């Protein structure tokens, strides 16, 4: 009887531990120059490991994305023209997907079935079937040098911001064609969406603006002056706030979506770029490329809590 009770207690402890591990949020930071990913425990805001444990994924890594339904992390390995599939529990690469010339930005569809990779030198977007890890479609963009690829929440559209031609391709995910071209002000970078997919938010780096685009006509309906060299965009879970990273001013603009006004400006490290929010929305993590760090922001108070040293030239942050 005692052995049975001990076994039950052990099983319960293991189950509790397993639940704790999988419910805990980790931030993954691709370090562009190191070819590695730093892993931050968001409960302690400390780097707990690096991926891979030895060596590097490649000579140059950039965007990363986490799967919404499993433990896989996807990392752009630009010098291999590929996306590495990383099992975060095993801490190692389990597959390498060749996507095309010069990938940079990637995104995973809300249903977890597709990965989109912007191919800068091909003027195209690759759609990868995540069940087979094979490129399913390559869609040519109307614009030049697509950099950031973002799915709309309703999965009807994929937007690709084109660095060289100063516009944004609107790809219909049913027809698999670019059906519209949004004329951005100058040098579009990061893209975000409202929760209802009615509005797209585009950072214009050279114009220091966030442009607000209606998805009903794909025209710019308003713009908001933000900081110098605005680039990254992140919308919070309830859609009430938009965060814009300003690479030249070394700060973050916090925008209230109802009033479309900047309500706070938060100093961070040098050349902030791509960002991520914790699942509960209480903390924002910002990659500071030239400071080789990640800034942690309390979204309730709009105060910077901490700077976490990571690798060389962090490109962004994703959290799961």
Secondary structure as a PSIPRED ss2 file (coil, helix, strand):
# PSIPRED VFORMAT (PSIPRED V4.0)

   1 X C   1.000  0.000  0.000
   2 X H   0.000  1.000  0.000
   3 X H   0.000  1.000  0.000
   4 X H   0.000  1.000  0.000
   5 X H   0.000  1.000  0.000
   6 X H   0.000  1.000  0.000
   7 X H   0.000  1.000  0.000
   8 X H   0.000  1.000  0.000
   9 X H   0.000  1.000  0.000
  10 X H   0.000  1.000  0.000
  11 X H   0.000  1.000  0.000
  12 X H   0.000  1.000  0.000
  13 X H   0.000  1.000  0.000
  14 X H   0.000  1.000  0.000
  15 X H   0.000  1.000  0.000
  16 X H   0.000  1.000  0.000
  17 X H   0.000  1.000  0.000
  18 X H   0.000  1.000  0.000
  19 X H   0.000  1.000  0.000
  20 X H   0.000  1.000  0.000
  21 X H   0.000  1.000  0.000
  22 X H   0.000  1.000  0.000
  23 X H   0.000  1.000  0.000
  24 X C   1.000  0.000  0.000
  25 X C   1.000  0.000  0.000
  26 X E   0.000  0.000  1.000
  27 X E   0.000  0.000  1.000
  28 X E   0.000  0.000  1.000
  29 X E   0.000  0.000  1.000
  30 X E   0.000  0.000  1.000
  31 X E   0.000  0.000  1.000
  32 X C   1.000  0.000  0.000
  33 X C   1.000  0.000  0.000
  34 X C   1.000  0.000  0.000
  35 X C   1.000  0.000  0.000
  36 X E   0.000  0.000  1.000
  37 X E   0.000  0.000  1.000
  38 X E   0.000  0.000  1.000
  39 X E   0.000  0.000  1.000
  40 X E   0.000  0.000  1.000
  41 X E   0.000  0.000  1.000
  42 X C   1.000  0.000  0.000
  43 X C   1.000  0.000  0.000
  44 X C   1.000  0.000  0.000
  45 X C   1.000  0.000  0.000
  46 X E   0.000  0.000  1.000
  47 X E   0.000  0.000  1.000
  48 X E   0.000  0.000  1.000
  49 X E   0.000  0.000  1.000
  50 X E   0.000  0.000  1.000
  51 X E   0.000  0.000  1.000
  52 X C   1.000  0.000  0.000
  53 X C   1.000  0.000  0.000
  54 X C   1.000  0.000  0.000
  55 X C   1.000  0.000  0.000
  56 X C   1.000  0.000  0.000
  57 X C   1.000  0.000  0.000
  58 X C   1.000  0.000  0.000
  59 X C   1.000  0.000  0.000
  60 X C   1.000  0.000  0.000
  61 X E   0.000  0.000  1.000
  62 X E   0.000  0.000  1.000
  63 X E   0.000  0.000  1.000
  64 X E   0.000  0.000  1.000
  65 X E   0.000  0.000  1.000
  66 X E   0.000  0.000  1.000
  67 X C   1.000  0.000  0.000
  68 X C   1.000  0.000  0.000
  69 X C   1.000  0.000  0.000
  70 X C   1.000  0.000  0.000
  71 X C   1.000  0.000  0.000
  72 X E   0.000  0.000  1.000
  73 X E   0.000  0.000  1.000
  74 X E   0.000  0.000  1.000
  75 X E   0.000  0.000  1.000
  76 X E   0.000  0.000  1.000
  77 X E   0.000  0.000  1.000
  78 X H   0.000  1.000  0.000
  79 X H   0.000  1.000  0.000
  80 X H   0.000  1.000  0.000
  81 X C   1.000  0.000  0.000
  82 X E   0.000  0.000  1.000
  83 X E   0.000  0.000  1.000
  84 X E   0.000  0.000  1.000
  85 X E   0.000  0.000  1.000
  86 X E   0.000  0.000  1.000
  87 X E   0.000  0.000  1.000
  88 X C   1.000  0.000  0.000
  89 X C   1.000  0.000  0.000
  90 X C   1.000  0.000  0.000
  91 X C   1.000  0.000  0.000
  92 X E   0.000  0.000  1.000
  93 X E   0.000  0.000  1.000
  94 X E   0.000  0.000  1.000
  95 X E   0.000  0.000  1.000
  96 X E   0.000  0.000  1.000
  97 X E   0.000  0.000  1.000
  98 X E   0.000  0.000  1.000
  99 X C   1.000  0.000  0.000
 100 X C   1.000  0.000  0.000
 101 X C   1.000  0.000  0.000
 102 X C   1.000  0.000  0.000
 103 X E   0.000  0.000  1.000
 104 X E   0.000  0.000  1.000
 105 X E   0.000  0.000  1.000
 106 X E   0.000  0.000  1.000
 107 X E   0.000  0.000  1.000
 108 X E   0.000  0.000  1.000
 109 X C   1.000  0.000  0.000
 110 X C   1.000  0.000  0.000
 111 X C   1.000  0.000  0.000
 112 X C   1.000  0.000  0.000
 113 X C   1.000  0.000  0.000
 114 X E   0.000  0.000  1.000
 115 X E   0.000  0.000  1.000
 116 X E   0.000  0.000  1.000
 117 X E   0.000  0.000  1.000
 118 X E   0.000  0.000  1.000
 119 X E   0.000  0.000  1.000
 120 X C   1.000  0.000  0.000
 121 X C   1.000  0.000  0.000
 122 X C   1.000  0.000  0.000
 123 X C   1.000  0.000  0.000
 124 X E   0.000  0.000  1.000
 125 X E   0.000  0.000  1.000
 126 X E   0.000  0.000  1.000
 127 X E   0.000  0.000  1.000
 128 X E   0.000  0.000  1.000
 129 X E   0.000  0.000  1.000
 130 X C   1.000  0.000  0.000
 131 X C   1.000  0.000  0.000
 132 X C   1.000  0.000  0.000
 133 X C   1.000  0.000  0.000
 134 X E   0.000  0.000  1.000
 135 X E   0.000  0.000  1.000
 136 X E   0.000  0.000  1.000
 137 X E   0.000  0.000  1.000
 138 X E   0.000  0.000  1.000
 139 X E   0.000  0.000  1.000
 140 X E   0.000  0.000  1.000
 141 X C   1.000  0.000  0.000
 142 X C   1.000  0.000  0.000
 143 X C   1.000  0.000  0.000
 144 X C   1.000  0.000  0.000
 145 X C   1.000  0.000  0.000
 146 X E   0.000  0.000  1.000
 147 X E   0.000  0.000  1.000
 148 X E   0.000  0.000  1.000
 149 X E   0.000  0.000  1.000
 150 X E   0.000  0.000  1.000
 151 X E   0.000  0.000  1.000
 152 X C   1.000  0.000  0.000
 153 X C   1.000  0.000  0.000
 154 X C   1.000  0.000  0.000
 155 X C   1.000  0.000  0.000
 156 X C   1.000  0.000  0.000
 157 X E   0.000  0.000  1.000
 158 X E   0.000  0.000  1.000
 159 X E   0.000  0.000  1.000
 160 X E   0.000  0.000  1.000
 161 X E   0.000  0.000  1.000
 162 X E   0.000  0.000  1.000
 163 X C   1.000  0.000  0.000
 164 X C   1.000  0.000  0.000
 165 X C   1.000  0.000  0.000
 166 X C   1.000  0.000  0.000
 167 X E   0.000  0.000  1.000
 168 X E   0.000  0.000  1.000
 169 X E   0.000  0.000  1.000
 170 X E   0.000  0.000  1.000
 171 X E   0.000  0.000  1.000
 172 X E   0.000  0.000  1.000
 173 X C   1.000  0.000  0.000
 174 X C   1.000  0.000  0.000
 175 X C   1.000  0.000  0.000
 176 X C   1.000  0.000  0.000
 177 X E   0.000  0.000  1.000
 178 X E   0.000  0.000  1.000
 179 X E   0.000  0.000  1.000
 180 X E   0.000  0.000  1.000
 181 X E   0.000  0.000  1.000
 182 X E   0.000  0.000  1.000
 183 X E   0.000  0.000  1.000
 184 X C   1.000  0.000  0.000
 185 X C   1.000  0.000  0.000
 186 X C   1.000  0.000  0.000
 187 X C   1.000  0.000  0.000
 188 X E   0.000  0.000  1.000
 189 X E   0.000  0.000  1.000
 190 X E   0.000  0.000  1.000
 191 X E   0.000  0.000  1.000
 192 X E   0.000  0.000  1.000
 193 X E   0.000  0.000  1.000
 194 X C   1.000  0.000  0.000
 195 X C   1.000  0.000  0.000
 196 X C   1.000  0.000  0.000
 197 X C   1.000  0.000  0.000
 198 X C   1.000  0.000  0.000
 199 X E   0.000  0.000  1.000
 200 X E   0.000  0.000  1.000
 201 X E   0.000  0.000  1.000
 202 X E   0.000  0.000  1.000
 203 X E   0.000  0.000  1.000
 204 X E   0.000  0.000  1.000
 205 X C   1.000  0.000  0.000
 206 X C   1.000  0.000  0.000
 207 X C   1.000  0.000  0.000
 208 X C   1.000  0.000  0.000
 209 X E   0.000  0.000  1.000
 210 X E   0.000  0.000  1.000
 211 X E   0.000  0.000  1.000
 212 X E   0.000  0.000  1.000
 213 X E   0.000  0.000  1.000
 214 X E   0.000  0.000  1.000
 215 X C   1.000  0.000  0.000
 216 X C   1.000  0.000  0.000
 217 X C   1.000  0.000  0.000
 218 X C   1.000  0.000  0.000
 219 X E   0.000  0.000  1.000
 220 X E   0.000  0.000  1.000
 221 X E   0.000  0.000  1.000
 222 X E   0.000  0.000  1.000
 223 X E   0.000  0.000  1.000
 224 X E   0.000  0.000  1.000
 225 X E   0.000  0.000  1.000
 226 X C   1.000  0.000  0.000
 227 X C   1.000  0.000  0.000
 228 X C   1.000  0.000  0.000
 229 X C   1.000  0.000  0.000
 230 X E   0.000  0.000  1.000
 231 X E   0.000  0.000  1.000
 232 X E   0.000  0.000  1.000
 233 X E   0.000  0.000  1.000
 234 X E   0.000  0.000  1.000
 235 X E   0.000  0.000  1.000
 236 X C   1.000  0.000  0.000
 237 X C   1.000  0.000  0.000
 238 X C   1.000  0.000  0.000
 239 X C   1.000  0.000  0.000
 240 X C   1.000  0.000  0.000
 241 X E   0.000  0.000  1.000
 242 X E   0.000  0.000  1.000
 243 X E   0.000  0.000  1.000
 244 X E   0.000  0.000  1.000
 245 X E   0.000  0.000  1.000
 246 X E   0.000  0.000  1.000
 247 X C   1.000  0.000  0.000
 248 X C   1.000  0.000  0.000
 249 X C   1.000  0.000  0.000
 250 X C   1.000  0.000  0.000
 251 X E   0.000  0.000  1.000
 252 X E   0.000  0.000  1.000
 253 X E   0.000  0.000  1.000
 254 X E   0.000  0.000  1.000
 255 X E   0.000  0.000  1.000
 256 X E   0.000  0.000  1.000
 257 X C   1.000  0.000  0.000
 258 X C   1.000  0.000  0.000
 259 X C   1.000  0.000  0.000
 260 X C   1.000  0.000  0.000
 261 X E   0.000  0.000  1.000
 262 X E   0.000  0.000  1.000
 263 X E   0.000  0.000  1.000
 264 X E   0.000  0.000  1.000
 265 X E   0.000  0.000  1.000
 266 X E   0.000  0.000  1.000
 267 X E   0.000  0.000  1.000
 268 X C   1.000  0.000  0.000
 269 X C   1.000  0.000  0.000
 270 X C   1.000  0.000  0.000
 271 X C   1.000  0.000  0.000
 272 X E   0.000  0.000  1.000
 273 X E   0.000  0.000  1.000
 274 X E   0.000  0.000  1.000
 275 X E   0.000  0.000  1.000
 276 X E   0.000  0.000  1.000
 277 X E   0.000  0.000  1.000
 278 X C   1.000  0.000  0.000
 279 X C   1.000  0.000  0.000
 280 X C   1.000  0.000  0.000
 281 X C   1.000  0.000  0.000
 282 X C   1.000  0.000  0.000
 283 X E   0.000  0.000  1.000
 284 X E   0.000  0.000  1.000
 285 X E   0.000  0.000  1.000
 286 X E   0.000  0.000  1.000
 287 X E   0.000  0.000  1.000
 288 X E   0.000  0.000  1.000
 289 X C   1.000  0.000  0.000
 290 X C   1.000  0.000  0.000
 291 X C   1.000  0.000  0.000
 292 X C   1.000  0.000  0.000
 293 X E   0.000  0.000  1.000
 294 X E   0.000  0.000  1.000
 295 X E   0.000  0.000  1.000
 296 X E   0.000  0.000  1.000
 297 X E   0.000  0.000  1.000
 298 X E   0.000  0.000  1.000
 299 X C   1.000  0.000  0.000
 300 X C   1.000  0.000  0.000
 301 X C   1.000  0.000  0.000
 302 X C   1.000  0.000  0.000
 303 X E   0.000  0.000  1.000
 304 X E   0.000  0.000  1.000
 305 X E   0.000  0.000  1.000
 306 X E   0.000  0.000  1.000
 307 X E   0.000  0.000  1.000
 308 X E   0.000  0.000  1.000
 309 X E   0.000  0.000  1.000
 310 X C   1.000  0.000  0.000
 311 X C   1.000  0.000  0.000
 312 X C   1.000  0.000  0.000
 313 X C   1.000  0.000  0.000
 314 X E   0.000  0.000  1.000
 315 X C   1.000  0.000  0.000
 316 X C   1.000  0.000  0.000
 317 X C   1.000  0.000  0.000
 318 X E   0.000  0.000  1.000
 319 X E   0.000  0.000  1.000
 320 X C   1.000  0.000  0.000
